[in-house]
Amino acid sequence: MITPLTGLPQDVLGFDVGEEVTTKDYDEVIGPAIRTQAQAGKGVRAVVRVAQRPSMSAGAV
């Protein structure tokens, strides 16, 4: 599971990566956020907090 992090500067994306990551997580959380930031003409800066040893489906890698 991937959830957005809050409390970051407006131009910084933040994600909390849980113990299991799926393709759906990327498609619904990370992908759209990165595309929106990039289409706005801004560089993409991100903070990613990762759980120890997350399990990822093949499509999420």
Order of alpha helices (4+ residues) and beta strands (2+ residues): beta-beta-beta-alpha-beta-beta
